[in-house]
Amino acid sequence: MASLNEPPAVDLAGVVAGYGRAAVLEGIDLRVDSGELVGIVGPSGAGKTTLLRLLTGEAARYDGRVRLFGEDVTARPPRRLGLVPQLGSLDWDFPLRVRQAVLLGLAPETGRVPWFSRPEHRRADAMLDRLGILEYANRPISDLSGGQKQRVLLARALVRDADLLLLDEPTSGVDIATRHDVLHLLGELNADGITIVLTTHDLNWVATHLPRIVCLNRGVVADGPPTQVITTENLVLTYGAPMRVIHDGASVVVVDEEPLVGRLPAAPSDAV
C-alpha cells in the first residue's frame, strides 16, 4: 500500500467525461492507492471502458480532476501506465510474432515502429521470460491460446515499466482454466507492487477473488470490499434488475432472482 506521503495511483474528483458532447460519466470520485487491486463492475453502457479511456487521456474530460501518481492526465498517456485491451478487440491474424507484439508497447515511448534497438529487444525478452512465455517469442500471435494471448498483452503493457495496469474485461471470452490462469498472474503482479484496475462483467469472479469492488453506472454506486458492496440494493441500483445475494462464509455469490427460462412445469396432482 501507499505511504502517507505518496500520491494515489488514481485520483478522480468531480469528474464528468465522455465523447463529443455526450457525457458518459458524471460526478466520479475515485481514489486508488498504489499497490491496490480494484475491480470495476457494471452493465454494458455504464461507462467502465470510458473510465479506463479517461485515465489514458482518450476520453474527453468536461469537468473535475484526473491525476495519476499526482500528475494531471493529458492526451499523452503517462509512461507509468500500461493498458491491456479486450482480447476480442484486436486482430490476432495480423502477421506479427510474439516479440514484435511486445515491442509495440515501447512505440509510444520511442515513436519508432518497427525498428527497435538490441537493448529494447532484451527488455522485451526479459518481460516475456517474467510472464513465462519467452519460448513463444518467435511464434506468430495467431498460433497462441487465449491464456498466452493475455500474457502477450500484459507483457506489451508492462514492457514500458508500468506501475499501473488497466485491464478491460481480461476474462471475457476465455475458458475457466484460462480465467484462473489470468487471476493468478494478476495476483503475482500485484504482489510485486503493481497497481491494477480492471473492468469485468463477472460479478462472482470479482466477489470471490478481488479485495475491492467499485459498482459503476455512469457514477459510482458503491465502493469497498465485496461483502459490503455486493448487496441486493446496490446491485439493483447498478444493474436495474433484482438479483439475489447468497453469503457463504466470507464470500458472496450472486444469482438471478428467479429462473427466467427453462422453468419446470408443476408436478401433476394425484387427484382424479
C-alpha positions in Angstrom: 0.0 0.0 0.0 1.0 3.6 -0.5 2.8 5.6 2.2 1.1 8.6 3.7 3.2 11.0 1.6 2.8 9.1 -1.7 0.1 10.4 -4.1 -2.6 7.9 -5.1 -2.1 5.9 -8.3 -5.5 7.1 -9.5 -7.2 10.3 -8.2 -10.5 11.4 -9.7 -12.6 14.1 -8.2 -15.9 15.5 -9.5 -15.2 14.1 -13.0 -17.6 14.5 -15.9 -16.4 12.8 -19.1 -17.5 11.3 -22.4 -17.1 11.7 -26.1 -18.0 14.7 -28.2 -20.9 16.5 -26.4 -22.2 13.3 -24.7 -21.4 12.8 -21.1 -21.0 9.1 -20.1 -19.6 9.5 -16.6 -20.9 12.1 -14.2 -19.7 13.2 -10.7 -17.0 10.5 -10.4 -14.9 10.5 -7.2 -12.5 7.6 -7.1 -9.1 7.1 -5.4 -6.9 4.0 -5.9 -3.7 3.9 -3.8 -0.5 2.4 -5.1 -0.4 -1.3 -4.7 -4.2 -1.8 -4.8 -6.1 -4.3 -6.9 -9.6 -3.0 -7.8 -12.4 -4.4 -10.0 -14.9 -2.1 -11.7 -18.3 -3.8 -12.4 -21.5 -2.6 -14.1 -23.8 -3.2 -17.0 -23.0 -2.5 -20.7 -23.0 1.2 -21.3 -22.3 2.0 -17.6 -19.0 3.7 -18.5 -16.5 1.1 -17.5 -14.4 1.3 -20.7 -14.8 5.1 -20.7 -13.3 5.2 -17.2 -10.2 3.4 -18.5 -10.0 5.7 -21.5 -10.3 8.7 -19.3 -7.2 7.5 -17.5 -5.3 7.1 -20.7 -6.3 10.5 -22.0 -8.6 9.1 -24.8 -11.9 10.2 -23.4 -12.8 13.9 -23.1 -13.0 15.4 -19.6 -15.5 18.1 -19.2 -15.1 18.8 -15.6 -13.2 17.6 -12.5 -9.7 16.4 -11.7 -7.9 13.4 -13.2 -4.5 12.5 -11.9 -2.2 9.5 -12.0 0.6 9.4 -9.4 0.0 13.1 -8.6 0.2 14.2 -12.3 -2.7 15.6 -14.4 -3.6 13.3 -17.2 -3.3 14.8 -20.7 -3.8 13.4 -24.2 -0.4 11.7 -23.9 -0.6 8.6 -21.6 1.9 8.7 -18.7 4.9 6.3 -19.0 4.0 4.5 -15.8 0.6 3.4 -17.2 0.0 0.2 -19.2 -3.3 -0.6 -20.9 -4.4 -4.2 -21.6 -7.4 -4.1 -24.1 -10.0 -6.8 -24.6 -8.8 -9.9 -26.4 -11.6 -9.6 -28.9 -10.8 -6.0 -29.8 -7.5 -7.0 -31.6 -6.8 -8.7 -34.9 -4.9 -11.8 -33.9 -4.5 -12.8 -37.5 -2.2 -9.9 -38.2 1.2 -11.2 -39.2 3.1 -10.4 -36.1 5.3 -12.6 -33.9 5.1 -12.5 -30.1 8.3 -10.5 -29.6 7.2 -7.9 -32.2 3.9 -7.5 -30.5 5.5 -6.9 -27.1 7.9 -4.4 -28.6 5.0 -2.3 -29.8 4.4 -1.5 -26.2 7.5 0.8 -26.5 6.2 2.6 -29.6 4.6 5.5 -27.6 7.9 5.9 -25.8 10.2 5.8 -28.8 8.0 6.8 -31.7 9.8 4.2 -33.8 7.9 1.3 -35.5 9.1 -1.4 -36.2 12.8 -0.6 -35.6 13.9 -1.3 -32.1 17.4 -1.5 -30.6 19.1 -4.5 -29.2 18.6 -3.3 -25.6 14.9 -2.9 -26.3 14.7 -6.5 -27.7 16.4 -7.7 -24.5 13.9 -5.7 -22.5 11.0 -7.4 -24.3 12.6 -10.8 -23.8 13.0 -10.2 -20.1 9.3 -9.4 -19.8 8.3 -12.4 -21.8 10.5 -14.5 -19.5 8.9 -12.9 -16.4 5.5 -13.9 -17.7 6.6 -17.4 -18.7 6.2 -17.2 -22.5 9.8 -16.5 -23.7 9.7 -19.8 -25.6 7.0 -18.4 -27.8 8.9 -15.2 -28.7 9.2 -16.1 -32.4 5.8 -17.7 -32.7 3.0 -16.0 -34.7 0.5 -14.4 -32.4 -2.2 -16.3 -34.4 -0.9 -19.6 -33.0 -1.4 -18.7 -29.4 -4.0 -19.9 -26.9 -6.3 -17.5 -25.1 -4.1 -17.5 -22.0 -1.0 -17.0 -24.0 -2.5 -14.1 -25.8 -3.5 -12.5 -22.5 0.1 -12.8 -21.3 1.4 -11.2 -24.5 -0.9 -8.2 -23.9 0.3 -8.0 -20.3 3.9 -8.1 -21.5 3.2 -5.4 -24.0 1.8 -3.2 -21.3 4.5 -3.9 -18.7 7.5 -3.5 -21.0 7.1 0.2 -20.5 7.9 -0.2 -16.8 4.3 0.4 -15.9 3.4 0.8 -12.2 -0.3 0.9 -13.0 -2.1 -1.7 -15.2 -5.5 -1.0 -16.6 -7.3 -4.1 -17.9 -10.5 -4.1 -19.9 -12.5 -7.3 -19.4 -9.4 -9.5 -19.0 -11.6 -12.7 -18.6 -14.0 -12.0 -21.4 -14.2 -14.8 -24.0 -11.8 -17.2 -22.2 -12.5 -20.6 -20.6 -12.5 -21.3 -16.9 -8.9 -22.6 -16.9 -7.6 -19.5 -18.6 -9.6 -17.3 -16.3 -7.9 -18.9 -13.3 -4.5 -18.5 -15.0 -5.1 -14.8 -15.6 -6.2 -14.4 -12.0 -3.1 -16.0 -10.6 -0.9 -13.9 -12.9 -2.6 -10.7 -11.8 -2.2 -11.7 -8.2 1.6 -12.2 -8.7 1.9 -8.9 -10.5 0.0 -7.1 -7.7 2.2 -8.8 -5.1 5.2 -7.3 -6.9 3.7 -3.9 -6.2 1.9 -3.1 -9.5 -1.4 -1.3 -9.0 -4.2 -3.0 -11.0 -7.6 -1.6 -12.1 -9.7 -3.9 -14.2 -13.3 -3.9 -15.6 -15.4 -7.0 -15.8 -19.0 -8.3 -16.2 -18.3 -11.3 -14.0 -19.7 -10.4 -10.6 -18.9 -13.7 -9.0 -15.3 -13.7 -10.2 -14.6 -10.3 -8.6 -16.6 -11.2 -5.5 -14.6 -14.3 -4.9 -11.1 -13.0 -5.8 -10.7 -9.3 -5.6 -10.3 -7.3 -2.3 -12.1 -4.2 -3.6 -15.0 -3.6 -6.0 -16.5 -0.5 -7.5 -20.1 -0.6 -8.8 -20.4 1.8 -11.7 -23.4 3.1 -13.6 -22.4 6.5 -15.0 -21.5 7.3 -11.4 -20.0 5.4 -8.5 -22.9 3.4 -6.9 -20.8 1.6 -4.2 -17.1 1.1 -3.4 -15.4 -1.2 -0.9 -14.9 -4.9 0.0 -17.1 -7.4 -1.8 -19.0 -8.4 1.3 -20.1 -4.8 1.9 -20.6 -3.7 -1.7 -22.4 -6.7 -3.2 -25.9 -6.3 -1.7 -29.3 -6.6 -3.4 -29.8 -2.9 -3.0 -26.5 -1.9 -4.7 -27.0 -4.4 -7.5 -30.5 -3.1 -8.3 -29.0 0.5 -8.4 -26.2 -0.7 -10.6 -27.9 -3.1 -13.0 -31.6 -2.1 -12.7 -32.7 -5.7 -12.1 -33.2 -7.7 -9.0 -30.5 -10.2 -8.0 -30.2 -12.5 -5.1 -27.0 -12.4 -2.9 -26.0 -15.5 -1.1 -23.5 -15.3 1.7 -21.2 -18.3 2.0 -18.9 -17.6 5.0 -16.6 -14.8 4.0 -17.7 -15.0 0.3 -20.8 -13.9 -1.6 -22.4 -15.4 -4.6 -24.9 -13.6 -7.0 -27.7 -15.4 -8.7 -30.8 -14.3 -10.7 -33.8 -13.5 -8.5 -35.8 -16.3 -10.2 -35.4 -18.6 -13.3 -36.0 -16.7 -16.5 -36.0 -19.6 -18.9 -36.4 -23.4 -18.6 -38.8 -23.3 -15.7 -40.0 -26.8 -14.9 -43.8 -27.5 -15.2 -45.7 -28.1 -12.0 -45.8 -31.7 -10.9 -49.2 -33.3 -11.8 -51.7 -33.7 -9.0 -52.6 -37.2 -7.7 -56.2 -36.2 -7.6 -58.6 -37.8 -10.1 
